[in-house]
């Protein structure tokens, strides 16, 4: 899955540093997803009957704000489904599928 022109893109994520066992510092992170029911590309990525989800793809103009904003509402606006007409997908190479 990627942008229609196959250019690199940024996925919205969150992270947190915390203390693990033995006072070891760990970093946890997660990619954010949104519902993708009815999406022309991401709607095909899950089994029938399963909830359709997609990672949140940020637009280049939003990168700096995503990384630095303290405004929760400004961040929430960026949590949107990438438009289907700007996305594409193709089957993975067999060597990748078997990895």
Sine and cosine of phi, psi and omega as CSV:
sin_phi,cos_phi,sin_psi,cos_psi,sin_omega,cos_omega
0.00,0.00,0.62,-0.79,0.03,-1.00
-0.20,-0.98,-0.07,-1.00,0.07,-1.00
-0.94,0.33,0.43,-0.90,-0.09,-1.00
-0.83,0.55,-0.50,0.87,0.00,-1.00
-0.99,-0.13,0.16,0.99,0.02,-1.00
0.85,0.53,0.47,0.88,0.09,-1.00
-0.98,0.17,0.47,-0.88,0.05,-1.00
-0.86,0.51,0.45,-0.89,0.03,-1.00
-0.62,-0.78,0.23,-0.97,-0.04,-1.00
-0.95,-0.32,0.74,-0.67,0.05,-1.00
-0.98,-0.18,0.75,-0.66,0.02,-1.00
-0.92,0.40,0.68,-0.73,0.02,-1.00
-0.53,-0.85,0.18,-0.98,0.09,-1.00
-0.78,-0.63,0.40,-0.92,0.02,-1.00
-0.52,-0.86,0.32,-0.95,0.00,-1.00
-0.44,-0.90,0.68,-0.74,0.10,-1.00
-1.00,-0.10,0.69,-0.72,0.00,-1.00
-0.50,-0.87,0.24,-0.97,-0.01,-1.00
-1.00,-0.02,0.80,-0.59,0.05,-1.00
-0.99,-0.11,-0.26,-0.96,0.04,-1.00
-0.86,0.51,0.62,-0.78,0.04,-1.00
0.93,0.36,0.44,0.90,0.01,-1.00
0.87,0.50,0.41,0.91,0.05,-1.00
-0.98,0.20,0.75,-0.66,0.02,-1.00
-0.98,0.20,0.80,-0.61,0.01,-1.00
-0.85,-0.52,0.37,-0.93,0.08,-1.00
-0.83,-0.56,0.82,-0.58,0.07,-1.00
-0.96,-0.29,0.59,-0.81,0.00,-1.00
-0.54,-0.84,0.35,-0.94,-0.01,-1.00
-0.47,-0.88,0.61,-0.79,0.14,-0.99
-1.00,0.09,0.66,-0.75,0.00,-1.00
-1.00,0.06,0.61,-0.80,0.01,-1.00
-0.79,-0.61,0.36,-0.93,0.08,-1.00
-0.75,-0.67,0.32,-0.95,0.04,-1.00
-0.89,0.45,0.67,-0.74,-0.03,-1.00
-0.82,-0.57,0.38,0.92,0.06,-1.00
-0.81,0.58,0.76,-0.65,0.05,-1.00
0.99,0.17,-0.02,1.00,0.00,-1.00
-0.95,0.31,0.72,-0.70,-0.08,-1.00
-0.88,0.47,-0.44,0.90,0.01,-1.00
-0.95,-0.31,-0.85,0.53,-0.09,-1.00
-0.93,0.36,-0.38,0.92,0.05,-1.00
-0.90,0.43,-0.27,0.96,0.01,-1.00
-1.00,-0.06,-0.02,1.00,-0.17,-0.99
-1.00,-0.01,-0.06,1.00,-0.04,-1.00
-0.77,-0.63,0.34,-0.94,0.00,-1.00
-0.89,0.45,0.52,-0.85,0.09,-1.00
-0.81,0.58,0.70,-0.71,-0.01,-1.00
1.00,-0.01,-0.35,0.94,0.05,-1.00
-0.99,0.16,0.49,-0.87,0.07,-1.00
-0.90,0.44,0.69,-0.72,0.03,-1.00
-1.00,0.00,0.81,-0.59,-0.01,-1.00
-0.78,-0.62,0.44,-0.90,0.09,-1.00
-0.63,-0.78,0.59,-0.81,0.15,-0.99
-0.90,0.43,0.42,-0.91,0.06,-1.00
-1.00,0.08,0.90,-0.44,0.03,-1.00
-0.99,-0.12,0.84,-0.55,-0.01,-1.00
-1.00,0.04,0.55,-0.84,0.10,-0.99
-0.99,0.14,0.56,-0.83,-0.02,-1.00
-0.78,0.62,-0.59,0.81,0.00,-1.00
-0.91,0.41,-0.29,0.96,-0.03,-1.00
-0.99,-0.16,-0.13,0.99,-0.09,-1.00
-0.81,0.59,-0.80,0.60,-0.08,-1.00
-0.89,0.46,-0.70,0.72,0.00,-1.00
-0.90,0.44,-0.66,0.75,0.01,-1.00
-0.86,0.52,-0.67,0.74,-0.06,-1.00
-0.96,0.28,-0.43,0.90,-0.15,-0.99
-0.86,-0.52,-0.21,0.98,-0.09,-1.00
-0.92,0.38,0.59,-0.81,0.14,-0.99
-0.96,-0.28,0.00,1.00,-0.05,-1.00
-1.00,0.00,0.95,-0.33,-0.05,-1.00
-0.87,0.49,-0.64,0.76,-0.02,-1.00
-0.92,0.40,-0.61,0.79,0.05,-1.00
-0.89,0.45,-0.65,0.76,0.04,-1.00
-0.93,0.38,-0.66,0.75,-0.04,-1.00
-0.87,0.49,-0.58,0.81,0.01,-1.00
-0.88,0.48,-0.51,0.86,-0.02,-1.00
-0.98,0.21,-0.20,0.98,-0.02,-1.00
-0.99,0.11,0.95,0.32,-0.07,-1.00
-0.81,-0.59,0.41,-0.91,0.05,-1.00
-0.96,0.27,0.77,-0.64,0.02,-1.00
-0.90,0.44,0.72,-0.69,-0.05,-1.00
-0.86,0.51,0.71,-0.71,-0.03,-1.00
-0.87,0.50,-0.55,0.83,-0.02,-1.00
-0.97,0.26,-0.10,0.99,0.06,-1.00
-0.94,-0.34,0.14,0.99,-0.04,-1.00
-0.83,-0.55,0.34,-0.94,0.07,-1.00
-0.50,-0.86,0.24,-0.97,0.04,-1.00
-0.45,-0.89,0.49,-0.87,0.12,-0.99
-0.60,-0.80,0.38,-0.93,0.02,-1.00
-0.87,0.49,0.57,-0.82,0.06,-1.00
-0.94,0.33,0.48,-0.87,0.10,-0.99
-0.87,0.50,0.56,-0.83,-0.03,-1.00
-0.82,0.57,-0.62,0.78,-0.02,-1.00
-0.89,0.45,-0.53,0.85,0.04,-1.00
-0.97,0.25,-0.66,0.76,-0.01,-1.00
-0.88,0.47,-0.53,0.85,-0.06,-1.00
-1.00,0.01,-0.12,0.99,-0.04,-1.00
-0.95,0.30,0.00,0.00,0.00,0.00
